[in-house]
Amino acid sequence: MLIEFFQILVVGFLVVYVREWKNKLKRRHLNWNQMLMTLRVNDWGLEEICERYLWKEGINATPENIWHRISGPKGLWAMYENAGILLQMAEYAAEQNFNMGQDDVDENLLASLRSDAFHLRLHVLMALGEFALTSRGKNTGVNTYRAATLYIGMMARLTKLLQDHATHLLPEFVAAV
C-alpha cells in the first residue's frame, strides 16, 4: 500500500513538472502585456492577510486563520502560478533596464526572487499535500503562512525593483494586481 502511494505521488509530481516545464517554455517569449494578462488576479483574499501588499512586507494574519482568509487551495494555487510570472516580470524589468542603458539591477535581488519563487512553490505543494491528507486544512498552517509570507515579499520586492529600475512598467503592474 505504501509503495502504491509513493508511485502515485511520483507520477503526480512528474505530471506537474512536465506541465510547468511546457508552460515555462511557452512563457519565455511573452511580452509585458502578456505577462500581466497571465497573472492571476487577486480574487482569493490576499488583501485580507496583509496591508498594502505591493509596498510593504508582512502579514496581518496568524498561521491558524490564514487558510480561510486566502480561500484555501484557491489562494495557494494562485500563489503557485503567480510565482513564476512574478519572477519572469522581474527578469523582464531587469532586461528593460539594461537595454535602456541604466544601472544594472542588483543580482542579489534577482537571486532572492528566484529563491523565494522556488521556496514558495515548495511550501504551496507541501500545504496542498497536507490538505489532501487531512481533508480539512488544519495542519497546513505553517506551510500556508510561509508561502503567503514569501508571496507578499516577492510582490513588495518586485514593486521596489519596478520603482527603481523600470518606472514605465509600474503603473500597468499596479493596475493588474
GUPAZA-436507 format. One record per residue: x, y, z of N, C-alpha, C in turn; residue in one letter; residue number from 1. Coordinates in steps of 0.2 Angstrom, whole numbers, plus 2048, in hexadecimal, padded with zeros to 3 digits. Example, Ala and Ser with C-alpha at 12.3 -4.5 7.8 and 13.67 -1.06 7.14 Angstrom:
<atoms>
{atom {842,7E4,827},{83E,7EA,827},{842,7F0,827},A,1}
{atom {840,7F5,823},{844,7FB,824},{840,800,827},S,2}
</atoms>
This chain:
<atoms>
{atom {804,7FA,800},{800,800,800},{804,806,800},M,1}
{atom {80A,806,804},{80E,80C,804},{812,80D,7FE},L,2}
{atom {814,808,7FA},{817,808,7F4},{812,80B,7EF},I,3}
{atom {80C,809,7EF},{807,80C,7EA},{806,814,7EB},E,4}
{atom {806,816,7F1},{806,81D,7F3},{80B,821,7F0},F,5}
{atom {812,81E,7F1},{817,821,7EF},{818,822,7E7},F,6}
{atom {815,81C,7E4},{815,81C,7DD},{810,821,7DA},Q,7}
{atom {80A,822,7DD},{806,827,7DB},{808,82E,7DD},I,8}
{atom {80C,82F,7E2},{80F,835,7E4},{814,837,7DF},L,9}
{atom {818,833,7DD},{81E,834,7D8},{81B,836,7D1},V,10}
{atom {816,832,7CF},{812,833,7C9},{80F,83A,7C9},V,11}
{atom {80C,83C,7CE},{809,842,7CF},{80E,848,7CE},G,12}
{atom {813,847,7D2},{819,84C,7D1},{81B,84D,7CA},F,13}
{atom {81C,847,7C7},{81F,847,7C0},{81A,84B,7BB},L,14}
{atom {813,849,7BC},{80E,84D,7B8},{80F,854,7B9},V,15}
{atom {80F,856,7C0},{80F,85D,7C1},{816,860,7BE},V,16}
{atom {81B,85D,7BF},{822,85F,7BC},{821,860,7B5},Y,17}
{atom {81F,85B,7B1},{81F,85C,7AA},{81A,862,7A8},V,18}
{atom {814,862,7AB},{810,868,7AA},{813,86E,7AB},R,19}
{atom {816,86F,7B0},{81A,876,7B2},{81F,877,7AD},E,20}
{atom {823,872,7AB},{828,873,7A6},{825,875,79F},W,21}
{atom {820,872,79D},{81D,874,797},{81A,87B,797},K,22}
{atom {817,87D,79D},{815,884,79E},{81B,889,79E},N,23}
{atom {820,887,7A1},{826,88B,7A2},{829,88C,79B},K,24}
{atom {829,887,796},{82B,888,790},{827,88D,78C},L,25}
{atom {820,88C,78D},{81C,891,78A},{81C,898,78C},K,26}
{atom {81E,899,792},{81E,8A0,795},{825,8A3,794},R,27}
{atom {82A,8A0,792},{830,8A3,791},{830,8A9,78C},R,28}
{atom {82B,8A9,787},{82B,8AE,782},{825,8B2,783},H,29}
{atom {823,8B3,789},{81D,8B8,78A},{820,8BF,78B},L,30}
{atom {81C,8C3,789},{81E,8CA,78A},{81A,8CD,790},N,31}
{atom {81B,8D3,792},{819,8D5,799},{811,8D5,799},W,32}
{atom {80E,8D7,794},{806,8D6,794},{804,8CF,795},N,33}
{atom {807,8CB,792},{805,8C4,792},{806,8C1,799},Q,34}
{atom {80C,8C3,79C},{80D,8C1,7A3},{808,8C3,7A8},M,35}
{atom {806,8CA,7A7},{801,8CD,7AB},{7FA,8C9,7AA},L,36}
{atom {7F9,8C7,7A4},{7F2,8C3,7A3},{7F3,8BC,7A6},M,37}
{atom {7F9,8B9,7A6},{7F9,8B3,7A9},{7F9,8B3,7B1},T,38}
{atom {7FB,8B8,7B4},{7FB,8B9,7BB},{7F4,8B8,7BE},L,39}
{atom {7F3,8B3,7C3},{7ED,8B2,7C6},{7EB,8B8,7CA},R,40}
{atom {7E5,8BA,7C9},{7E2,8C0,7CD},{7E1,8BE,7D4},V,41}
{atom {7E1,8C3,7D8},{7E0,8C2,7DF},{7D8,8C1,7E1},N,42}
{atom {7D6,8BB,7DF},{7CF,8BA,7E1},{7CF,8B4,7E6},D,43}
{atom {7D4,8B4,7EA},{7D5,8AE,7EF},{7D7,8B1,7F6},W,44}
{atom {7D6,8B7,7F7},{7D7,8BA,7FE},{7DD,8BC,800},G,45}
{atom {7E2,8BE,7FC},{7E8,8C0,7FE},{7E8,8C7,802},L,46}
{atom {7E3,8CB,800},{7E3,8D1,804},{7E1,8D0,80B},E,47}
{atom {7DE,8CA,80D},{7DC,8C9,814},{7E2,8C7,818},E,48}
{atom {7E7,8C5,815},{7ED,8C2,81A},{7F2,8C8,81A},I,49}
{atom {7F2,8CD,817},{7F7,8D2,817},{7F5,8D9,815},C,50}
{atom {7F8,8DE,818},{7F7,8E5,816},{7FB,8E7,811},E,51}
{atom {7F9,8EA,80C},{7FD,8ED,807},{802,8E8,804},R,52}
{atom {800,8E3,801},{804,8DD,800},{809,8DF,7FA},Y,53}
{atom {808,8E4,7F6},{80D,8E5,7F1},{813,8EA,7F4},L,54}
{atom {812,8ED,7F9},{817,8F2,7FB},{81A,8F0,802},W,55}
{atom {818,8EB,805},{81B,8E9,80C},{81A,8E2,80D},K,56}
{atom {81F,8DF,810},{81F,8D8,812},{81C,8D7,818},E,57}
{atom {819,8D1,81A},{816,8CF,820},{80F,8CD,81F},G,58}
{atom {80D,8C9,824},{806,8C6,824},{802,8C8,82A},I,59}
{atom {7FC,8C9,829},{7F8,8CB,82F},{7F3,8C5,831},N,60}
{atom {7F6,8BF,831},{7F2,8B9,832},{7F6,8B4,836},A,61}
{atom {7F3,8B0,839},{7F6,8AB,83D},{7F7,8A4,839},T,62}
{atom {7FB,8A0,83A},{7FC,89A,836},{7F5,896,837},P,63}
{atom {7F2,896,83C},{7EB,893,83D},{7E6,895,839},E,64}
{atom {7E5,89B,837},{7DF,89E,834},{7E1,8A0,82C},N,65}
{atom {7E7,89F,82A},{7E9,8A2,824},{7E6,89D,81E},I,66}
{atom {7E5,897,820},{7E2,892,81B},{7DB,895,818},W,67}
{atom {7D7,897,81D},{7D0,899,81B},{7D0,8A0,818},H,68}
{atom {7D5,8A4,81A},{7D5,8AB,817},{7D7,8AB,810},R,69}
{atom {7DB,8A6,80E},{7DE,8A6,807},{7D9,8A1,802},I,70}
{atom {7D4,89F,805},{7CF,89A,801},{7D3,893,800},S,71}
{atom {7D7,891,805},{7DA,88A,805},{7DE,889,7FF},G,72}
{atom {7DC,883,7FC},{7E0,881,7F6},{7E0,886,7F0},P,73}
{atom {7DB,88A,7EF},{7DA,88F,7EA},{7E0,894,7EB},K,74}
{atom {7E1,896,7F0},{7E6,89B,7F2},{7ED,899,7F1},G,75}
{atom {7EE,893,7F4},{7F4,88F,7F3},{7F6,88E,7EC},L,76}
{atom {7F1,88C,7E8},{7F3,88A,7E1},{7F4,891,7DD},W,77}
{atom {7F1,896,7DF},{7F2,89D,7DB},{7F9,89F,7DD},A,78}
{atom {7FB,89E,7E3},{802,8A0,7E5},{807,89C,7E1},M,79}
{atom {806,895,7E0},{80A,891,7DD},{80B,893,7D5},Y,80}
{atom {805,894,7D2},{805,896,7CB},{808,89D,7CA},E,81}
{atom {807,8A2,7CF},{80A,8A9,7CE},{811,8A9,7D0},N,82}
{atom {814,8A4,7D4},{81B,8A5,7D5},{81F,8A5,7CF},A,83}
{atom {81E,8A0,7CA},{822,8A0,7C4},{821,8A7,7C0},G,84}
{atom {81B,8A9,7C0},{81A,8AF,7BC},{81D,8B5,7BF},I,85}
{atom {81D,8B6,7C6},{820,8BB,7C9},{828,8BB,7C8},L,86}
{atom {82B,8B5,7C8},{832,8B4,7C7},{833,8B6,7C0},L,87}
{atom {82F,8B4,7BB},{830,8B6,7B4},{82F,8BE,7B3},Q,88}
{atom {82B,8C1,7B7},{82A,8C8,7B6},{830,8CC,7B9},M,89}
{atom {833,8C9,7BE},{839,8CC,7C1},{83F,8CC,7BC},A,90}
{atom {840,8C6,7B9},{845,8C5,7B4},{844,8C9,7AE},E,91}
{atom {83E,8CA,7AC},{83C,8CF,7A6},{83E,8D6,7A8},Y,92}
{atom {83C,8D8,7AE},{83D,8DF,7B0},{845,8E0,7B0},A,93}
{atom {849,8DB,7B3},{850,8DC,7B3},{853,8DC,7AC},A,94}
{atom {850,8D8,7A7},{852,8D9,7A0},{850,8DF,79D},E,95}
{atom {84A,8E2,79F},{848,8E9,79C},{84D,8EE,79F},Q,96}
{atom {84F,8ED,7A5},{853,8F2,7A8},{85A,8F2,7A5},N,97}
{atom {85D,8EC,7A3},{863,8EB,7A0},{863,8EE,799},F,98}
{atom {85D,8ED,795},{85D,8EF,78F},{85C,8F7,78E},N,99}
{atom {85A,8FA,794},{859,901,794},{860,904,796},M,100}
{atom {865,900,797},{86B,903,799},{86C,906,7A0},G,101}
{atom {867,904,7A4},{868,906,7AB},{86C,901,7B0},Q,102}
{atom {86C,903,7B6},{870,8FF,7BB},{86D,8F7,7BB},D,103}
{atom {872,8F3,7BC},{870,8EC,7BC},{86B,8EB,7C2},D,104}
{atom {867,8E6,7C2},{862,8E4,7C7},{867,8E0,7CC},V,105}
{atom {866,8E0,7D2},{86A,8DC,7D7},{869,8D5,7D6},D,106}
{atom {86E,8D1,7D4},{86D,8CA,7D3},{86B,8C6,7D9},E,107}
{atom {86D,8C9,7DF},{86A,8C6,7E6},{863,8C6,7E6},N,108}
{atom {860,8CC,7E4},{859,8CC,7E4},{855,8C7,7DF},L,109}
{atom {858,8C6,7D9},{855,8C1,7D5},{856,8BA,7D7},L,110}
{atom {85C,8B9,7DB},{85D,8B3,7DD},{859,8B1,7E3},A,111}
{atom {857,8B6,7E7},{852,8B5,7ED},{84B,8B4,7EA},S,112}
{atom {84A,8B7,7E5},{843,8B6,7E2},{842,8AF,7DF},L,113}
{atom {848,8AD,7DC},{848,8A6,7D9},{847,8A1,7DF},R,114}
{atom {84B,8A2,7E4},{84B,89E,7EA},{844,89E,7EE},S,115}
{atom {841,8A4,7EE},{83A,8A4,7F1},{835,8A1,7ED},D,116}
{atom {836,8A1,7E6},{831,89E,7E2},{831,896,7E3},A,117}
{atom {837,894,7E3},{838,88C,7E4},{835,88A,7EB},F,118}
{atom {837,88E,7F0},{835,88C,7F7},{82D,88D,7F8},H,119}
{atom {82B,892,7F5},{823,893,7F5},{820,88D,7F2},L,120}
{atom {822,88B,7EC},{81F,885,7E9},{81F,87F,7ED},R,121}
{atom {825,87E,7F0},{826,878,7F4},{821,878,7FA},L,122}
{atom {820,87E,7FD},{81C,87F,803},{815,87E,801},H,123}
{atom {813,880,7FB},{80C,880,7F8},{80B,878,7F7},V,124}
{atom {80F,875,7F4},{80E,86D,7F3},{80E,86A,7F9},L,125}
{atom {812,86B,7FE},{812,868,805},{80B,869,808},M,126}
{atom {809,870,808},{802,871,80B},{7FD,86E,807},A,127}
{atom {7FD,86E,801},{7F7,86A,7FD},{7F8,862,7FE},L,128}
{atom {7FE,860,7FF},{7FE,859,801},{7FB,857,808},G,129}
{atom {7FD,85C,80D},{7FA,85B,813},{7F3,85B,813},E,130}
{atom {7F0,860,80F},{7E9,861,80E},{7E6,85B,80C},F,131}
{atom {7E9,858,807},{7E6,852,803},{7E6,84C,808},A,132}
{atom {7EB,84C,80D},{7EB,846,812},{7E6,847,817},L,133}
{atom {7E5,84D,81A},{7E1,84F,81F},{7DA,851,81D},T,134}
{atom {7D9,853,817},{7D3,855,814},{7CF,85B,818},S,135}
{atom {7D3,85E,81C},{7D0,864,820},{7D4,86A,820},R,136}
{atom {7DB,869,81E},{7DF,86F,81E},{7E1,871,825},G,137}
{atom {7E0,86D,82A},{7E2,86E,831},{7EA,86F,832},K,138}
{atom {7ED,86A,82F},{7F4,869,830},{7F8,86D,82B},N,139}
{atom {7F5,871,827},{7F9,875,821},{7FB,87C,823},T,140}
{atom {7FA,87E,82A},{7FB,884,82C},{802,887,82B},G,141}
{atom {807,883,82D},{80E,885,82C},{810,886,825},V,142}
{atom {80F,881,821},{811,882,81A},{80D,887,816},N,143}
{atom {806,888,818},{802,88D,815},{805,894,817},T,144}
{atom {807,895,81D},{809,89B,81F},{810,89D,81C},Y,145}
{atom {814,898,81C},{81B,899,818},{81A,89B,811},R,146}
{atom {815,897,80D},{814,899,806},{811,8A0,806},A,147}
{atom {80D,8A2,80A},{80A,8A9,80A},{80F,8AE,80B},A,148}
{atom {813,8AD,810},{819,8B1,812},{81D,8B2,80C},T,149}
{atom {81F,8AD,809},{824,8AD,803},{821,8B1,7FD},L,150}
{atom {81A,8AF,7FC},{816,8B3,7F7},{816,8BA,7F8},Y,151}
{atom {814,8BC,7FE},{814,8C3,7FF},{81B,8C7,7FE},I,152}
{atom {820,8C3,801},{827,8C6,800},{829,8C7,7F9},G,153}
{atom {827,8C2,7F5},{828,8C2,7ED},{825,8C8,7EA},M,154}
{atom {81E,8C9,7EC},{81B,8CE,7E9},{81E,8D5,7EB},M,155}
{atom {820,8D6,7F1},{823,8DC,7F4},{829,8DD,7F0},A,156}
{atom {82E,8D8,7F0},{834,8D9,7ED},{834,8DA,7E5},R,157}
{atom {82F,8D7,7E2},{82E,8D9,7DB},{82B,8E0,7DA},L,158}
{atom {827,8E2,7DE},{825,8E9,7DE},{82A,8EE,7DF},T,159}
{atom {82F,8EC,7E3},{835,8F1,7E5},{839,8F1,7DF},K,160}
{atom {83A,8EB,7DC},{83F,8EA,7D6},{83C,8EE,7D0},L,161}
{atom {835,8EE,7CF},{832,8F2,7CA},{832,8F9,7CB},L,162}
{atom {832,8FB,7D1},{832,902,7D3},{839,905,7D2},Q,163}
{atom {83E,901,7D3},{845,903,7D3},{848,903,7CC},D,164}
{atom {846,8FE,7C8},{849,8FC,7C2},{845,8FC,7BB},H,165}
{atom {83E,8FC,7BC},{83A,8FB,7B6},{833,8FF,7B8},A,166}
{atom {834,905,7B9},{82E,909,7BB},{828,909,7B6},T,167}
{atom {82A,909,7B0},{825,908,7AB},{821,902,7AB},H,168}
{atom {823,8FD,7AE},{81F,8F7,7AF},{81B,8F7,7B5},L,169}
{atom {81C,8FB,7BA},{819,8FB,7C1},{811,8FC,7C0},L,170}
{atom {80F,901,7BD},{808,902,7BD},{804,8FC,7BA},P,171}
{atom {806,8F9,7B5},{802,8F3,7B2},{802,8EE,7B7},E,172}
{atom {808,8ED,7BB},{808,8E7,7C0},{804,8E9,7C5},F,173}
{atom {804,8EF,7C8},{7FF,8F0,7CE},{7F8,8F0,7CC},V,174}
{atom {7F6,8F2,7C6},{7EF,8F1,7C3},{7ED,8EA,7C3},A,175}
{atom {7F2,8E5,7C1},{7F1,8DE,7BF},{7F0,8DA,7C6},A,176}
{atom {7F3,8DC,7CB},{7F2,8D9,7D1},{7EE,8DC,7D6},V,177}
</atoms>
